[in-house]
Each structure stands twice: as structure tokens, then as C-alpha cells.
Amino acid sequence: MAFKQFLQNLFERVGLAEPPAPPPRVADIPLANPQQLQPIFLRLAVWGVKQIRLIVSDELETDDLVQAARRAVQLGMQVSVRGLATDLLQEKLFANLAATGVLNIEIPFLSAIGEVHDALAGAGDYRSALRAMDALSNLKLPLAVQIVLAPSTWKTIERTLQLLDDRCLREVSIYAIVCRDDEPSSWAISANELVAAARWIEQSDQSHFNFTWYPPLKFDPSRTLAQQVRRGPRAAADAVRIELDGRVIPSIGRSVSAGNMLQEAWKPIARSEVFRALKRQRETALRCAECPGLAVCERGCLHDAANWADFSPD
């Protein structure tokens, strides 16, 4: 390994290093004041990033969201918005976002049972989610529904998918809050249970849904399950997380910065040890014989905690 690293360093010094990975297709960014987001948007546009996803918190300023979306669209990027229905269901907000050219809206819909959904998403959010579905359908603004796999939501998954089917909703994103098999928790599903859930979802008669899998989120015992659900996943599997201070964080593993996009070009960030380690991990990963054929496994074995994400600090 030391000799291999020596060669890699030598190749880099003479300009023969492996070309860096291309910039990510998608960047997930927490919503902030448009002036604060402007330099991030400009740098992403220079890098050639084609799509951003604005992540909305409960401190939403509707004008900030609309202006931020408009600025990104003007730079030639496609814009998605992710947040709780309760936070987004404000007067004229959906109509204004549609007018700016937003690509789609993504909201959690955790269960067809209102009590199960509200226990995790907040009181009244179930009704808000149903109202958002109706409002977006009338505006013809595409909606992606986010399902979070946890013990309570997994028990009602069939009814949840049936409700979405009845409403002709087809775009469904899924992620799990997961724990290790040898460290079980009543608030998270185990790695083995996640594999079984993925198998059921992929093999069930649900071919009319377009499922998109986010990386599993490692259960954090220092936070309630509801807090973790409301915070949502760190980033989509094909995306990076861009924090407001410019840190670039991959979609899986610890929340470790690969570099600062406000201070560095993409090439040194792509060649950082953080991304190199992920590349080595993918190259040396073994195909699991226990569950061959699962499409979600192409993004990393669900048993392997290295393919999960967390929100731990640097």
C-alpha cells in the first residue's frame, strides 16, 4: 500500500495522475439568504453542475426560497425543493415556485396512517401533505414523495404505496434510518431488515413507481427519531452536500469535508483523500451473495455501514 501511494504521489508530481472525477450532477444545499447562496450558485455553474436541490427548514422565509430558486434557474440550473409539507404549504408559494421554473417539489409522506406520519413529521403534517399533493397537481408542478423506512413506517408500507398509487403519484424517493445488526434499536431498522425491505420493494408489484434510493442514514442515539426524520437525508446518492460555508461533503460516510468550493477548484477537491477513500472503497467492494440482483446494491452494500451517511461533525 505504501508503494502504491508513493507511485500515486509521483504520478501527480509529473502530471500523470488519474484524471479527477467529473463534477457531481446534483448538489444538495440548505436554503439561506439569496445573497449568501449567490457565490455558491456561481461556482456550481462554473463547475457545470446541472441541478441543485434546496433543502428547506422550519425557519423558511418564502421570499428567500423564491429568489434563490430564480437565481439558480437564471444560471441555467434545474432546481428542486425538499421540505416538510407544513413548511412549504404557504399562500402562493407553490404557484410562485412554479412560475420561477422549479423542476419539482419533494415532501416526506411517511405513512398512510396519519398518526404514524405525524408522530415523525409533526402534528398536522399528514393533512398538509395531502393538501400539498392536491395543490401541486392543480399547478402541474411535479411532486416526488419521500418515504423514510423506520419500524413504524415499514409496518404500513403497503397501505402507503396504495394511497400514493390511488393518487397517481409515481416518483418515490426512499431512505432508511438504520442501525447495525449487532447494535439494535427499537427506533431504527437493522441492516438485515433494510435488505429485506429493499428486496420486498424491488420485487413487489410496484412497477408503476419510479423508486429513487437515498443512502441510508445511520441512526443517531443522541437525537430523537422525529428529529432525524425532519432533518432528512444528507444528500442524494448522485449528489454532494454543499454547506453554507462552502464545504463539500460526499453523500455517504462521515460528514467530513473534501474541500471548500468557495476557495478551491473542483480538481483538487475531487482528488482529496475523502473522495479517494470512497473510490478505493467502491473498487474493493465485494458483491454480497446473500441478496444478489438488488438494484439499490449498485450504490453500495446495504450491510456495510461505510455506505451509510451520518451528520457527525468533522
C-alpha positions, 0 to 999 in steps of 0.5 A, a space after each residue: 500500500 505504501 508503494 502504491 501511494 508513493 507511485 500515486 504521489 509521483 504520478 501527480 508530481 509529473 502530471 500523470 495522475 488519474 484524471 479527477 472525477 467529473 463534477 457531481 450532477 446534483 448538489 444538495 444545499 440548505 436554503 439561506 439568504 439569496 445573497 449568501 447562496 449567490 457565490 455558491 450558485 456561481 461556482 456550481 455553474 462554473 463547475 457545470 453542475 446541472 441541478 441543485 436541490 434546496 433543502 428547506 427548514 422550519 425557519 423558511 422565509 418564502 421570499 428567500 426560497 423564491 429568489 434563490 430558486 430564480 437565481 439558480 434557474 437564471 444560471 441555467 440550473 434545474 432546481 428542486 425543493 425538499 421540505 416538510 409539507 407544513 413548511 412549504 404549504 404557504 399562500 402562493 408559494 407553490 404557484 410562485 415556485 412554479 412560475 420561477 421554473 422549479 423542476 419539482 417539489 419533494 415532501 416526506 409522506 411517511 405513512 398512510 396512517 396519519 398518526 404514524 406520519 405525524 408522530 415523525 413529521 409533526 402534528 398536522 403534517 399528514 393533512 398538509 401533505 395531502 393538501 400539498 399533493 392536491 395543490 401541486 397537481 392543480 399547478 402541474 408542478 411535479 411532486 416526488 414523495 419521500 418515504 423514510 423506512 423506520 419500524 413504524 413506517 415499514 409496518 404500513 408500507 403497503 397501505 402507503 404505496 396504495 394511497 400514493 398509487 390511488 393518487 397517481 403519484 409515481 416518483 418515490 424517493 426512499 431512505 432508511 434510518 438504520 442501525 447495525 445488526 449487532 447494535 439494535 434499536 427499537 427506533 431504527 431498522 437493522 441492516 438485515 431488515 433494510 435488505 429485506 425491505 429493499 428486496 420486498 420493494 424491488 420485487 413487489 408489484 410496484 412497477 408503476 413507481 419510479 423508486 429513487 434510493 437515498 443512502 441510508 442514514 445511520 441512526 443517531 442515539 443522541 437525537 430523537 427519531 422525529 428529529 432525524 426524520 425532519 432533518 432528512 437525508 444528507 444528500 442524494 446518492 448522485 449528489 454532494 452536500 454543499 454547506 453554507 460555508 462552502 464545504 463539500 461533503 460526499 453523500 455517504 460516510 462521515 460528514 467530513 469535508 473534501 474541500 471548500 468550493 468557495 476557495 478551491 477548484 473542483 480538481 483538487 477537491 475531487 482528488 482529496 483523500 475523502 473522495 479517494 477513500 470512497 473510490 478505493 472503497 467502491 473498487 474493493 467492494 465485494 458483491 454480497 451473495 446473500 441478496 444478489 440482483 438488488 438494484 439499490 446494491 449498485 450504490 453500495 452494500 446495504 450491510 456495510 455501514 461505510 455506505 451509510 451517511 451520518 451528520 457527525 461533525 468533522 
